[in-house]
Structure formats: structure tokens, C-alpha cells
Amino acid sequence: MQTNVVEKISRRVRLLPEDKQEQVLEFVESLGPPQRTLLDIVKEIEKTIPDDVLEKLPIDGAENHDHYLYGAPKK
């Protein structure tokens, strides 16, 4: 029976000192796609909006979204 790659890596990593294990973990994490949350993405987008535009946004947008989107009466 052939041992899979993950098991081989795991065995080798367990033999390393803890500081080297940390380096391996950092390397492995760098291989994958960046872990961004939806909140991270929203914050990145928000940084690109000029302050004067943000100041013009309504503060009751959640409650009155039908008004702002469709012209319905405000609640």
C-alpha cells in the first residue's frame, strides 16, 4: 500500500523542531489563496470611496431602501 503525500509530509514535519514547524506552516499558508472575509472586501472597497461621497449617503438606507431604490414613500 502506497503512503499518500500528506502522510509523508506530516511525518517529516513532526520530526522538526517547533520553530521549523512554524516556518513550514507559514510556507504552506502562503501557497493557498489569501483568506479574505466579506468584511475585509467591504473595507477595501470603502477605502476607495472619497469622503465627500460617503458623506452624501443616507443614514437611513437600511430602513428606507425601497424609497432610495424605487421611490416608495419613506417609512
MOTACOR-V809842 format. One record per helix or strand of 3 or more residues. SS is the DSSP state (~ for helix, > for strand). FROM is the first residue (numbers start at 1). LEN is the number of residues. Records with the same first field share a line. If there is no record, write none. Layout:
# MOTACOR-V809842
SS=FROM-LEN, FROM-LEN
This chain:
# MOTACOR-V809842
~=5-10, 18-14, 38-10, 51-6, 65-6
